[in-house]
Amino acid sequence: MDIPEFDLGLFRVLKALVRPLLVLFFAIEDNRAEALAGLEGPFVLLGNHSNWYDPFILVAESDGPLYFVATEDLFTLFPYGLFIGRLGAIPKVKFLPDLDTVKKLFAIRDAGHPVGIFPEGERNWDGRTLPFLPATLKLVRKLREPVAVVTLRGAHLSFPRWAIFPRRGKIVVDYRLIVSREEARSLSGEEVEARILAAFSHDDVEWNRGERVAFRGPFRTAGIEALLYLCPDCRGLGTIGWAMGARVRCRSCGAEHHLDMYGKLRRVGHGVAMVGSGGDGLAPPPSFADTGSWVDWQKATLPGLLEGRAVGGEGSALLVEAGMRLYRRERAGGKVRLALVSKGSLELFHDRISFAGKGESLDFPLPELAGVNVIYRNYLDFASGGQLYRLVPRSGSRCILVFLHAIRYLMKREGNETMGSEG
């Protein structure tokens, strides 16, 4: 099989132009030269993924061709689509099996080049590494090449997935060779997997407790409604938004939290409709140290709300989001395009998701869904009946993550696990 093109001339030009800008803005520090000294030929580079610019940072830090697995969407986005295909990027649809991608990775290995993989499958939301995709671990074991792990510390705090604007702070690019070439031939697959899992764990906010790097930028909480959908005071769904002064505010009850430059949250105001005050026999609303603890709480609380919730009465939808557009992925001439199916409302029921469009309603039973995941900040992708679909909200401020968490809960409850890592 032919390996993807790698334009060495373009790589050198972009490295000369882009790397200084990345280093200047993100204050990048790296130990690649020391950690990977003497490593030649094919190897596997596994990186945590928090920041939109992670792959560009790693390619800019490399000395030559580094073939990365990239989401198919990047090949359609301007200006990335103009050059990533010429820099060895390997297109793949997220969270769905792709034998062609696997064959290309083996061909690249056989040609003597390193390959880069983000084994979480997506950018994490709160700076904590996500569970690995099982297929990735299996693939690394079969490649039987040296394995290096790179941890980008500070990448989440520099530009959280949910954020609209980046911050200036510091990114430490920490390389570690965890499986040498000799060990790649002698260790069992289980031993290689154990080393990877032991080395691949990072919490950006926890890391910054010791580093105390200030990440400065305008409108620090702008976009946080893409991550936080449940108010701890009034239990309002979809009521969280951002406010000036780096604040997180519930539009329903007024509860407020402040997000500081180090990634820590603190409560600055209770809502007018608090769940409890402690003295009335009800537990007071929780406070959160960071966005990760808020995410954990809302994921744990959501199932109870869903079980007692039906918008509009018995038999009605559990969640409804108006102003959505439904697209179907289509291939034409080797290229991928999104074809608009309809505009309407997304509705989640106990057994299906429905799209109520103009003049028609499309139902997608939960057991038939695969590859369900949020893409970018708030696009919902899924496969059903052999077709790939994408749901896009009319407003960029809408939170679609609640639908993902609800769908995964309902599928798990019925014993139907969806593909994809935990978002």
FIDREN-18809 format. One record per residue: x, y, z of N, C-alpha, C, CB in turn. Coordinates in steps of 0.02 Angstrom, whole numbers, plus 32768, in hexadecimal, padded with zeros to 4 digits. Glycine has a CB too. Layout:
BEGIN
XYZXYZXYZXYZ ...
END
This chain:
BEGIN
802B7FC48000800080008000802C803E80007FD08000803E 801980717FD8803D80B07FD6803280D68017802880DB7F9A 806780F680308060811E806D804D8165805980A2811D8096 802E818C8087801A81D08077805781FB80647FF581F080B2 8049822E803C807D825D80278099828280638062828E7FF2 80D9828F806380F782BC8094812582EC806E811E829580CC 8110832A806B8135835E8046816A837C807581058396802B 81A88364806F81DD8379809C81EB83C48095821C8350808F 81E583DE805881F18426804D81BD8450807181F084368003 817D843C806C81488460808E8150845A80DA810384448079 8164841F80F1816F8415813981A484468153818583CC8147 81DB844E812E8210847A814581FB84C38144824D84718119 81D584D6811281BD851C810F818D852A8149819A852980CC 815C84FD8153812C85088189814D850581CD80F484D48185 817E84D881D581A184D4821581C58515822381D284998216 81E5853181EF820A857081F881DB85AA82088232858081B9 819E85A781EE816F85DE81F9814485D48237814385E681BC 812B8596824080F9858A82748117857D82B880CE854F8260 814E855782BA816B854582FB817C8582832581A9851B82F1 819D85B6830A81AC85F18333816D8612834F81D38624830B 81378612832880F98631834080DA8608837980C786378307 80DB85C5837180C0859B83A680EA85A183E680BE8552838F 812B85A083DE815885A68418814E85E9843A81A1859D8403 8146861F8412813E8662842E80FC866884548141869683F6 80C5865184358084865B8455807B862D8490804C864F8422 808B85EC8489807E85BB84BE80B985B084EC80698579849F 80F185D484E1812D85CD850B813F85838512812185ED8550 8148856184D98152851884D88198850684F1814884FD8492 819A84D5851D81D984B6853381D5846C852181E584C18580 820B844F85088209840884F7824C83E7850481F483FF84AD 824983A4850D8285837D851B828F834784E78281835D8560 8276835384AA8277831E847782BE83078467825583378437 82EC8337846083308325844C835082F5847D835A83648445 8344830184BE836282D684F1833D829384F8836482FA8534 82FA829784FA82D2825B850882D4822984CF828A826F8516 82D88241849182D682138457831982108433829F82298427 834D8222845683908220843783A181D9842083C682398469 83B881D383E283CC819283C88393816883AD83F0816C83FC 8356818083B3831D8159839A83158166834F82DC816A83C0 832381348328831D813A82DF82EF810482C48362813582BE 82D7810F828782AA80DF8269826380E6828382C380998275 823A80B4827581F380B9828981EA80B582D481CB80838267 81BB80DB82ED81A580D68333815F80F3833781D680FA8364 813E80E8837080FA8101837B80FD813783B080CA80C88391 80E18171839F80DD81A983CE809581B283E380F981EB83AD 808981AA8424804581B18440804181F2846880338174846C 8011821C8459800C825C847B7FC88267849A801C8294844C 7FC8828A84D47F8882A084F07F6E82DA84C57F8F82B5853B 7F2C82E484C67F0E831484977EDD834284BB7EEA82EE845D 7EF4837F84C77ECA83B084EA7EBD83EE84C07EEA83C4852A 7EEB83FE84927EED843F84727EE6843684267F2F84638483 7EC4846584087EBB846483BF7EFE8461839B7E9484A283A8 7F32847E83B87F73848383977FA2844A83A77F9384C483A9 7F8D841983CF7FBA83E283E27FDF83C183A77F9383AD8407 7FBB83AC83727FE0838B833B801183BA83197FAF83708308 800183FA8314802E842982F4806D8433831F800B846D82E8 806484348361809E843A838D80CC83FE83858086844083D7 80AF83C2838480D88385838080FB837F833D80AD8348838E 80D98391830780F8838E82C5813083C382C180C4839A828D 812383FF82DC8155843482DC8192842283058137847582F6 818983F7833881C183E2836281E883A8834381A883CF83A7 81CC8388831181ED834D82F38225836282C481BA832182CE 8252833382B6828B8341828A827D832F824182C8831B82A2 8249830A8235823A82F481F181F482D981ED826C82BF81DA 81E682AE81BD81A2829581B58186827581F481A08263817C 814B828A82078125826C823E80DD82668226812A82978281 80C88228821A8086821B81FD805382168235808881DB81D2 8022824382347FEF824582697FAB822E824F7FEA828B8286 7F888209827A7F4281F9826B7F198237827D7F2A81BA8294 7EF1824F824E7ECA828D82577E82828182447EE882C7822E 7E5682A482687E0F829E82577E0282B5820F7DE482C78288 7DD8829281EE7DC9829F81A77DB282E6819B7D94826F818F 7D93830481CF7D78834781C77DAD837C81B87D52835B8205 7DEA837281D47E1F83A381CB7E3183AC81827E5C838F81F3 7E258378815A7E37837B81137E0683A780EC7E39833680F5 7DCD83B9810C7D9B83E280EB7D9C842A81057D5683C480F4 7DC48438813A7DC4847A81597DFB84A5813B7DCE847481A5 7DEA84E3812D7E1B851481167E3B853581537DFA854A80E7 7E7E853E81547EAE852E81207ECF84EA81287EE38563811E 7EBB84C4815D7EDE8486816D7EDD845481337EBF846581AA 7EA4845281107E9D842380D97ECE842E80A17E58842680BF 7EEB846B809E7F1A847B80697F5D845980717F2484C48064 7F6F844880B07FB3842E80B97FB883EF80E37FDB846280D8 7F8683DD810D7F9283A381387F97836381117F59839D816B 7F75835F80D87F7B832480AE7FC1831C80917F4983258077 7FE58355808A80298354806F805D834B80A6803783958048 8046834880E48073833E811C806882FA813D806B83758150 804D82CB811780488287812E800D8277815B808582768152 7FDE82A581617FA48297818B7F7A825F816D7F7982D78194 7F61823381997F3B81F981837EF2820481987F5881B781A2 7EC4820D816A7E7F821C817C7E5B81E081997E5982358140 7E3281ED81CC7E0A81B881EB7DCB81D582087E3381948223 7D9381B381FF7D5581C682207D5981B282697D1781A581FD 7D4A81DF82967D5281D282DD7D24819B82F67D4782118305 7D40816F83217D1B813E83477CF98108831E7CE881608370 7D0E810282DF7CF480CC82B57D2F80A482987CC880E8827B 7D28806282927D5E803982787D72804F82317D4A7FEE8277 7DB3804D82237DCC806281E27E09803881D07DDE80AF81E1 7DFE800281AC7E347FD4819A7E677FF5816D7E187F968177 7E52802481437E81804581167EB4806E813D7E5A807380E5 7E9F808F81737ECD80B5819D7F01808781BC7EA780DB81D3 7EEB804D81D57F19801D81F47F4D800581C17EF27FE08210 7F377FF681847F657FDF81507F99801581407F3E7FCC8110 7F848054813F7FB2808B81317FE6809181687F8D80CD8128 7FD1808881A78000808D81DE8036805681D97FDB80878221 8023801A81C780547FE581BF80827FF3818480307FA181B5 80678010814F80908021811580C3805881278064803980DA 80AE8087814F80DB80BC81658113809F819180B580F3818C 8100807281BD8132805081E68164802A81BB8110801F8217 814B8006818981767FDF815E81A5800C8135814C7FB3812F 818E804A812981B9807A810481EC809C8132818E80AF80E2 81E9808C8173821B80A681A2820B80E881C2825B80AB8180 81CC80FD81C281BA813F81DD81948138821F8190816681AA 8198816B824A8170816B82888128817F827B818F819B82BB 80FB816682A680B5817882A1809E819682E38089813A828E 807281C782DF805781E8831A800D81D98322806382338317 7FF981CA835F7FB381BA836D7F9E81DC83AE7FA8816C8372 7F6281F983AE7F44821283EC7F1481DC84037F1F825783E1 7F2981B184327F01817684437EC0818484677F298149846D 7EB681C2847F7E7481D3849C7E3F81D984667E79821484C5 7E5481E684297E2581EB83F17E07823083E87DEF81BB83FB 7E12825C84187DF782A084157E1982CB84497DAA829F8420 7E0E830D84447E27833984787DFF832F84B87E2483838462 7E21832B84F07DFC8326852E7DDE836A85407E29830C8568 7DAE8369856D7D8783A6857C7DA183CD85B87D4083938588 7DC083AB85E77DD183CD86267E1A83C4863B7DA483B3865C 7E4583B0860C7E8B83A9861C7E9F836686387E9F83DD864B 7E70833886407E7E82F586597E7C82C4861E7E4D82DF8691 7EAF829A86197EB0826B85E17E72823D85E37EF0824185E3 7E59822F85A87E1E820485A17E3581BB859B7DF482198563 7E06818C85A47E18814585997E2E813A85517DDB811885A9 7E5D810D85487E7580FB85057E3E80D984DD7EB380CE8509 7E4180E2849C7E1980B884707E398073846D7E1380D88428 7E14803E847E7E327FFB84807E557FE7843F7DFC7FC9848F 7E3A7FFD84077E587FEB83C67E9E800883BF7E2B8002838D 7EA9804283DE7EEB806183D87F20803983FD7EE980A983F4 7F10802284397F3F7FF9845F7F4F7FB984387F227FE884A4 7F1C7F9A841B7F257F5D83F47F537F6A83B87EE27F4283DD 7F497FA483987F727FB6835E7FBB7FBF83727F577FF6833D 7FC77FE383A8800C7FEF83BE802F7FAD83CE800D801D83FC 800B7F8083ED80287F3E83FD803D7F1A83BD7FF77F138425 80137F1E838980217EFA834B805A7F1B83237FE37EF78320 80637F5C832A80997F7E830580DE7F67831C80927FC9830B 80E47F56835C81227F3C8379815E7F688369812E7EF58360 81577FA88377818D7FD8836E81977FFF83AF817D80098333 81CE802383B681D8804B83F2819C807A83FD8219807483ED 818D8087843D815580B3844D816E80ED8478811D808B8473 815E81298461816D81658487812B8186849A819A8196845F 812881A084D680ED81C584EE8101820E84F580D281A88531 80D6823A84DB80E2828284E480A682A0850980ED82A5849E 80B582C2853F808082E285678087832D855F808582CE85B2 8052834C854680528394853E803383B3857D802B83AA84FD 805E83C885AA804783E485EA803B842F85E1807C83D88622 7FFE844485F47FEA848985EB7FC4849685AB802684B485EC 7FBD846285817F9A846B85417F50847A854C7FA1842D8516 7F308457857C7EEA8464858A7EE184AB85A57ECE843185BC 7F0984BE85D57F02850085F37F12853885C17F2F85078630 7F3B8528858E7F4A8559855A7F0E8565852C7F8685438532 7EE8852F85207EAF853684F27E7F84FC84FE7EC6853884A7 7E53850085317E2384CA853E7DF884BC85017DF784DC8579 7DE3847F84FA7DB9846C84C17D7A849584BC7DA7842284C5 7D5D84A784F57D1F84CC84F67D28851684E97CFC84C18537 7D66852F84EF7D72857784EE7D70859484A87DB68586850D 7D6385D584A57D6285F984657DA5861B84597D28862C8465 7DC68630848F7E05865484887E3D862E84AD7DFE869B84A4 7E7A862E84907EB3860E84B37ECE863C84E97EEB85FE8481 7EF9862085147F1B864785487F678640853F7F06862E858F 7F8B8670855A7FD4866D85597FED8654859C7FF286B38549 8015861F859B8030860385D8807085DD85C87FFD85D585FA 806D859B85CD80A7857285BC8090852B85AD80DB857185F7 80AD850D857980A184C7856880E384A2856C808084BF8522 80E68470859781218446859D8114840685768131843685E9 813C83FB8542813583C085178166838C8530814183D284CA 814C835B85558175832B8579817582E78556815C832385C2 81AE82D5853681B58296851381D48262854181E0829E84D3 81BC8223853B81D981EB855F81D881AD853381B381DE85A2 8212818D852D8215814D850982048116853B825B814184E7 81CC80F4853281B780C3856381C1807B854C816F80CE8575 81C98072850A81D8802F84EF8210803784BB8198800D84CF 824A801C84CA82838021849B82797FF1846082C5801184C0 82A67FF68430829F7FC983F682A97F81840A82D27FDD83C0 82D97F74843782E47F30844F82A77F16847683237F2D847A 828B7F4184A082517F2D84C882147F22849C82427F6084FD 820E7F47846681D57F3E843981D37EF8841C81D77F728401 820D7ED9841582107E9583FA82097E60843182527E8B83D5 821D7E72846F821F7E3F84A481E37E4084D3825D7E4784CC 81C57E7C84DE818D7E81850D814E7E6484EE81827EC98522 81237E49851880E17E32850180B57E6E84F480C07E028534 807F7E6384CE80507E9884C180327EB4850180187E7F8494 80257E88853280097E9E857180397ECA85977FF57E61859D 807B7EBB859480AD7EE485B680B37F29859580F17EC085B6 80B07F2B855380B37F6B853080767F95854380B57F6084E3 803C7F7685437FFF7F99855480027FB5859C7FC27F6B854C 801C7F8D85CA80217FA3860F804F7FE08616803B7F6B863C 80867FE085F180B3801A85F48092805985D980F3800B85CC 806E805185A2804C808B8584801980A885B5802980778542 7FF0807D85D27FBC809585FF7FDA80B6863D7F8F805B8614 8013809B8655803380B78690805080FC86828069808986AA 8067810686448088814586328058817A861A80BC813985FD 801C816586087FEF819285E47FB681AA86127FD2817085A6 7FC781D486417F9481F1866D7FAA823786807F8981C486AC 7F7E826786757F9082AD86837F5182D486957FB482CC8647 7F58830186C57F23832F86DA7F43837586D97F06831D8721 7F2E839E86A97F4E83DF869F7F47840D86DC7F3284018662 7F0B840E86F97EFF843A87327F288423876E7EB4843D8744 7F2A83E187797F5183C687B07F9B83D487A67F45837A87B7 7FB483CC87687FF983DD8758800984258769800783D1870E 7FD98452875C7FE6849987677FE184AE87B07FB584C2873E 7FCA848187DB7FCC849088238014849C88397FAD8456884B 80418473881D8088847A882F80AC84AE880580AA84398829 809984B287C580BC84E0879780A8852987A380AD84CD874F 8069853487B2804E857887BD805C85A58781806C859687FD 804E858C8745805485B48709801385DA86FF8065858886CB 8017861A86F67FDB864286E97FCD8641869E7FE5868C8701 7F8F862E868C7F79862C86467F4B8668863A7F5685E88634 7F66869B86197F4386DA86127F2486E085CC7F728715861E 7EE786FB85CB7EC58705858C7E82872785977EBB86C28567 7E66874485627E25876685697DEC8735856E7E1A8796852E 7DB7874A85917D78872485947D8686DB85A47D52872B8551 7DA386CF85DF7DBD868D85F07D87865785F27DDE86908633 7D49866885FF7D14863586017CE8863485C37CE98641863E 7CFA865C85917CD1865D85547CD0861985337CEC86928522 7C9485FD852A7C8C85BC850A7C818583853B7CC785AD84E1 7C828592857D7C7F855C85AE7C3B853985AF7C90857685F3 7C09855885907BC88538858C7BC984FA85607B9485698571 7BFE84F185397C0684B385117C198478853D7C3984BD84DB 7C32848685797C49845185A77C19844785E27C8D846285C1 7C03847D86007BDA8479863D7B918485862C7BF384AD8671 7B678454863B7B20845986277AF0845486627B10842485F6 7B0A8447869F7ADD843B86D87AF1846887127ADF83F186ED 7AC18490872A7ACE84BE87617ACD849987A47A9B84F88761 7AFF84A287CF7AFF847F880F7ACC849B88417B438482882D 7AB484D888367A8684F788657A3D84E988567A9185428866 7A2984F4881779E284EB880679D584AD87DB79C8852887E2 7A0A848887C87A05844D879D79E9845E875879DA841987BE 79F2849C874379DC84AF87007A07848F86CB79DC84FB86F9 79E8847486977A0C8456865F7A14848A862779E784178644 7A52849386117A5E84C185DA7A59850A85EF7A2E84B585A3 7A648518862F7A5E855D86487AA1857D86577A33855E8686 7AD78559864F7B19857386607B35859C86257B4A853A8671 7B5285D586367B71860086047BAC862486237B3F863285E7 7BCC864F85FC7C05867386147BF386BC861F7C40866E85E4 7C1986DC864C7C0E8723865B7C51874586607BE5872B869D 7C528786865B7C9087AD86607CB087A086A47C8287F88656 7CF287AB86A67D1687A086E37D27875786EE7CEF87B9871D 7D2D873186B77D3F86E986BA7D0E86C386E57D8686E086D5 7CCD86D286DE7C9B86B187087C72867F86E07C6D86E68727 7C59864E87057C2A861C86EB7BE98628870F7C4585D186F5 7BB3863586E97B75864B87087B39862486EE7B6A869586FC 7B0C8612871C7ACD85F287097A9B862886F67AB185C58743 7A80862286BA7A50865486A27A0D864E86C57A47864E8658 7A02861686E679C1860C870779C18626874F79B085C28707 79F28613877779F1862587BE7A27865687D279F785E787E7 7A57866387A67A8A869487B67AC7867A87DA7A6D86C987DD 7ACB863987E87B06861E880A7B45862D87E17AFE85D18816 7B7C863F88037BB9865287DF7BF7863087FC7BC1869D87E1 7C25861F87CE7C67860787DF7C9A863087B97C6E85BB87CF 7CD6863487D47D0D865987B37D438627879F7D2A869087E3 7D5C862E87617D92860487487DD2862D87477D8185E88701 7E04861987707E40864187737E73862E873D7E61863987B8 7EAC8650873D7EDE864787097F038605870E7F0F8680870A 7EF785E087457F1A85A187517EED856587447F34859F8797 7EAF8571872C7E80853C871D7E55852787577EA685018705 7E55854D878E7E2E853C87C97DEC856387CA7E5685498809 7DB8854387E37D77856287EC7D6A857288357D3F853487D0 7D4585A788427D2C85B488857CE785D588807D5E85E188AE 7CBC85C288AE7C7985DE88AE7C7B862688C77C4985B388DA 7C57865288A47C55869888B97C0E86AF88C67C7586C58885 7BDD868388BA7B98869688C87B68865C88C07B8286CE889A 7B3B865588F17B08862088EE7ACD863888C47AF1860C8934 7AA7860888A97A6D861988827A31862788AF7A5C85E18852 79FF8648889279C3865988B97996861C88C2799C86918896 79A285E6889E797985AA88A479A6857088B87953859B8862 79CB857788EF79F98544890579D6850389147A20855B8941 79F884CB890679DD8488891479D3847F895F7A0B845288F9 7A018497898779FC849089D07A2E84BD89F27A06844889E6 7A2584C98A317A5284F48A577A7484D08A8F7A2D85308A71 7A66848F8A987A8384698ACE7A5684698B0B7AC684858AE1 7A3B84A38B1E7A1084A78B5879C984928B4B7A1184EC8B72 79B6848C8B0D797184798AFC796A842F8AED795884A18AC1 799D84088AFE799983C08AF379B083AB8AAE795483A98AFE 79BC83DB8A8279D483CB8A3E7A1E83DA8A3979AC83F38A09 7A4183B38A137A8983BD8A0A7A9483FF89E57AA9838289E4 7AC5842789FC7AD4846589D97AF0845689947B0584918A01 7AEB848589667B06847989237B51847189267AF384B388F3 7B6D844688FB7BB5843A88FD7BDC847588E17BC683FB88D5 7C19847B88F87C4984AA88DB7C80848088BA7C6884DA8912 7CA0849D88887CCF8477885F7D138499885F7CB5846F8818 7D48847088637D8C848988627DA48499881C7DBA84578883 7D86847787E97D9B848187A47D63846887777DDF845C8795 7D6B847187367D36845C87077D30841087067D45847686C1 7D6783EC87137D6483A387137D35838887487DA88386871D 7D3783A587857D0B838D87BA7CC283A087AB7D2083AA87FD 7CB783D887897C7383EA87747C5983B887407C7184338757 7C8483A687117C70837586DE7C5F833286FE7CA8836C86AA 7C88831C872D7C7A82DD874F7C3682DF87727CB282CD8783 7C28831787937BE8831D87B77BAD831D87877BE8835E87E1 7BB1834287507B77834587247B6B830387007B80837D86F1 7BA182DD86F17B98829C86D37B78826A87047BDC828086BA 7B8A827187457B6D824587777B25825887887B97824687B7 7B14829887807AD182B187927A9F82AA87597AD582FA87A7 7AB782AD871C7A8B82AC86E17A5D826F86DE7AB482AF86A3 7A75823186EB7A4881F786E67A0A81FE87127A6C81B986F9 7A118216875079D7821E877B79A68251875F79ED823487C0 79BF82868741799282B78723796E829A86E679BA82F6870F 7992827286BF797282558683793A8225869679A782318659 794681FD86CB791481CB86DE78D281EB86F3792E81A08717 78D58228870D7897824987227882828186F4789F82648767 789F828186B8789382BA868C787282A5864B78D582DF867E 784282CC8635782482C585F37808830985E077EC828C85F1 7826832985AF7810836B859B77CC8366857A7843838C856B 77998383859977568382857C772A834A8595775B837F8533 7742832385C5771882EE85E1772E82A985CF76D182F885CB 7708827785E77719823185DD771F8221859276E3820485FD 775481FD8581775F81EA853C7781821F8512771F81D8851D 778E8259853077AF828F850B77FA8288850E779982D48526 781C82B384EA786582B184E7788482C2852A787F82E084B2 78BF82A5853878E482B58574790B82F6856C7914827C8586 792683008531794B833D85217935835584DC799883318523 7931839684D4791E83B48494794D83EF848678D383CB8494 796683F28449798F842A84347977844283EF79DB84178431 795C847F83EE7943849B83AF797C84BC8388790A84CE83BC 796D84CF834B799E84F2832279D984C7830E79B6852E8346 79CD848882FB7A02845B82E87A00844D829C79FE8418830F 7A39843D82827A3E8428823C7A5B83E182397A6A845A8212 7A3B83B682137A518371820B7A74836981C87A1683408212 7AB2835181CA7AD98344818D7AE882FA81867B1B836D818E 7AF182E581497B0682A0813A7B4982A481167AD0827A8110 7B79827B812D7BBA827A810C7BB5825480CA7BEF825A813A 7BD1827180967BD1825180557C17825580377B9D82718026 7C29822380117C6982237FED7C5C822B7FA37C9081E27FFB 7C8382577F857C7D82627F3D7CC382727F217C4A829C7F2C 7CD9824B7EF27D1A82567ED47D5382517F067D1C82997EB4 7D4B82267F387D7F821D7F697D7E82527FA07DC1821E7F48 7D5182817F9D7D4C82B57FCF7D0D82AD7FF97D4D82FB7FAE 7D1082C780367CD882C380657CB3830680667CF082B080AC 7C71830280647C49833F806A7C0F833180997C3083578025 7BF5836680B67BBA836280E17B7E837C80BA7BC4838A8123 7B4D835180B17B108363808D7AD9837280BF7AFB832B805B 7ABB83AC80BA7A8583BE80E87A48839380DC7A73840980E1 7A308373811179F48349810D79B78372811E79FA830D813C 79BA83978157798183BE816C799483EC81A5794783908181 7969841C81B3796F844781ED79358439821C7971849281D9 79428439825D790B842B828B7923842582D278E983EB8276 790683F682F8791583ED833F792F83A7834D78D683FB8369 795F83A4837A797B836583927956835183D279C8836A839D 793D831383D4791982FB840F793582B8842478CD82F58400 793F82B184657958827284817921825084AA7996827F84AD 79138211849978E481E884BD790A81AF84E078AD81CB848D 78E78187850779088150852B7926811D84FB78D7812E8559 7909811784BF791E80E28491793980FA844E78E680B48485 793B813C8443794E81558401795F81A084047917814883CE 798181B783D0798481FE83C4795B820C838579CE821883BC 793982448385790E8256834D7922829B833578C382548361 791A82A482F3792582E682D778E482FB82B6796182E682A4 78C4832D82D37884834682B87894837E82877855835F82F1 7896836D824778A5839E8214786783B881F378D3838181E1 787183E081C0783883FC819C781583C6817478508435816D 77D983B6818977B08386816577C1833E817277B58393811F 77F4832F819A780582EA81A8782882E381EB783182CD8170 782782A6820578498298824378728258823978178290827F 78B1825B824978DE8223824178EF82068286791F8237821B 78E781C4828D78F581A282CC7934817782C578B9817782E3 795F817A82F9799C815282FB799C812B833D79DC817F82F4 798980EB833C798780C3837A79CC80C1839B796E807C836B 79CF80C883DC7A0E80C883FF7A38808983F47A0280D28449 7A19804D83F37A43801183E97A66800F83A57A187FD383F0 7A4D803683767A6B803583337AA0806B83297A34803E82FF 7AAC8094835C7ADD80CA83567B2480B083617ACD81028388 7B5280CF833F7B9A80C083497BC1810183407BB380898316 7BFD8103835E7C28813D83557C0A817E836F7C388145830D 7BE0817B83A27BC081B783BC7BF381E183E17B8481A583EA 7BFB822083CD7C2A824B83F17C20829383DD7C72823583E3 7C3682C084097C36830783FA7C77831883D57C2E8332843B 7C71833B839E7CAA835183767CB3839C837E7CA0833D832B 7CF183B2837F7D0183F8838C7CE3840C83D07CE684268352 7CBB844083D27C9E845584127C57843A841B7C9D84A18417 7C2F843983E67BE9842983F07BC6840C83B27BC584678406 7BEB83E3838B7BCC83BE83557BC38376836D7BF683C18313 7B8A835883607B7E831383747B8282E683377B3A830B8397 7BB282B883367BBB828883007BA3824383157C05828582EA 7B87821E82E67B7481D982F47B6A81B582B17B3381D5831F 7B6C817282B67B5E8148827C7B20811F828A7B9B811A826C 7AF7811682577ABA80ED825D7AA780D482187A808117827D 7A98809382147A83807781D57AB6807D819E7A44809781BF 7AF6807C81AF7B2A8080817D7B3880C781657B1980578143 7B1680F981827B20813E816F7B40816581A97ADE815F815B 7B68819781977B8781C381C97B62820581CA7BD181CE81BA 7B50821C82057B298259820D7B4C828A823B7AE382498228 7B3B82C982337B5382FE82607B1A832E82707B8F83238241 7B13833E82B07AE1836F82C77B0683AE82DD7AB683528302 7AF283E682C07B14842682CD7AE2845882E87B368441828C 7AEF847683227AC184A8833D7AC684EA83177ACF84B48387 7A8F850D83167A8F854E82F47ABC858083187A47856A82F0 7ABD857C835A7AE685A983837B228584839E7ABD85C783BC 7B5D85A283987B9A858483B17B9D858083FC7BD485AA8398 7B6E85A1841F7B7085A184687B48856884867B5585E38482 7B28853F845E7AFF850984797B2B84CF84917ACD84F08444 7B1584AE84C77B39847584E27B1A843584C87B398476852F 7B41840F84A27B2A83CF84877B47839584AE7B3D83C9843C 7B7883A484D97B97837085017B64834C852D7BCE838D852C 7B30836F85437AFD834F856D7ADB831785477AC983838584 7AD1831E85067AB382E984DE7AE182AC84DB7AA383028496 7B2282B884D47B51828184D27B50825A85147B98829B84C4 7B54827D854C7B54825B858D7B12823785997B60828E85C5 7ADB825585847A998234858C7A9381F685607A618266857C 7AA981FB85227AA681C184F47AD08188850F7ABE81D584AD 7B0C819785277B38816285407B1A8142857F7B7D817E8550 7AFB816A85A97ADB814D85E47AA2811E85D07AC081858612 7A77813585A27A3E810D858D7A5480CC856A7A108135855F 7A8880D085427AA0809585207AC0806485517AD280A884E9 7AE4807E85817B03805385B37ACE803285DF7B34807A85DF 7A9A805885EF7A64803D86177A42800185F57A3080738626 7A3E800585B37A1E7FCF858D7A507F9B857579F97FEC8552 7A8F7FA3858A7AC27F7285767ADC7F7B85317AA77F2E857C 7AD37FB785147AEC7FC584D07B217FFB84D57AB37FDB84A0 7B617FE884D87B97801884DE7BA68037849A7BD77FF684FA 7BA9807984987BBB809B845B7C0780A084547B9C80E08458 7C1F80A684187C6780AD840D7C7C80F5841C7C7A809A83C5 7CBB80FC842F7CD5813E843D7CED814284857CA181748430 7D1B817184917D33817A84D57D0481A584FC7D79819884D5 7D1081AA853D7CE481D285667CF0821C855A7CED81C285B0 7CBC823F85467CC38287853C7CAA82AD85787C9E829D84FE 
END
